């Protein structure tokens, strides 16, 4: 087992990197700044690139059998109207590159985090949160997550879009509730560590190919 992780220096990506290494998986991590990776392991190989272009991705994906991504649109703070750090199409443009290189290298399995509230689940989220998606910079990420999911759905890959509900920083392992087509209705929170644990688990089992699943904590 060898995977490429994208987003390994982000809040959820750090958890994913930690969970994957604890599971005995060999990891390639493509990051913008190697110094931000605080984990060391003989099973970890770091690649550094300021751009997630096809050249950088091809080098980092060689020898891997899956790509796991926790990339997101970054803002300067958690304030909903704060300025963007990343381009508005960062997720979809990166996914186009990932899919092209994955096809070249015969990598089928791709697992990404998007969000509850993306595409058909927008109608299921609380009205107050739909307001932020519609009228603040929070919505920039949701709209690009939608484009990312559409690219995956049109691809030949064995993709899974993991849609977590509201994220917390708890480290406590909790049972995950899986929601498809709003059944059963999700709860409102899940920790980043449990999102990472779920992603590692479905990579190992191959569950939920070509599906988008909402996850929350029981």
C-alpha positions, 0 to 999 in steps of 0.5 A: 500500500502506497498513497499520495496525500495532498493537503498534508499540512492542513488541519485535516491533512495532518490528521490524515498523514498521521492516521495513514502512517499509523495504519502502516501505509507508505505515504508520499506527501506533496506539499508547498513547504516541507518545513511545515511537516512535523512527522518523520517516518521511514514510510514517509517521502516528502515532495515539495512544489509551489504548484500542483501542476502535472509535473509535480504530481507525476513525480509524487504519484509514481509508485502509488496506488491511490490519491487521498486529498484534503485540499480546500480553498484557503481564507486568511481567517475563519471569518466568512468574508475574509479574503481568499489565499488560493484561487477560486478554482484551486480544487477543480484545476488541481483535480483536472491535473490529478485525473490526467496524471492518474490516468497516465499512471493507471491509478484508479482510487481517488478519495477526496474531502468535499463538504456536506452542503455540496451539490444535492446536499445543499438543500439538507443543511440548516438555512443559516449555513446556506446563507453563508454559502450564498453570500460569503466567501465560504461559498467559494469553496463549496462551489469549487467542491461541486466542480471537483465532484463533477469532474470525479463523477465524469472520470473513469476513476474509482473515486469517493467524495467524503462530505464531512459535516461541521469539523471539530478538533477532538482527538477522541475516536467516535463511531461514524454515521454514513449518510447517503441521500440524506438517510439517515439524517447526519448529525452536525459535527465530526472531528478531523481525526475521525474524518481521516480515520474514515478515509484511511479505512475506505482506502483499505477496504475499497468501500464506496467507489463512485459515491459521495457520502456524508459523514458525521459522528454518532 
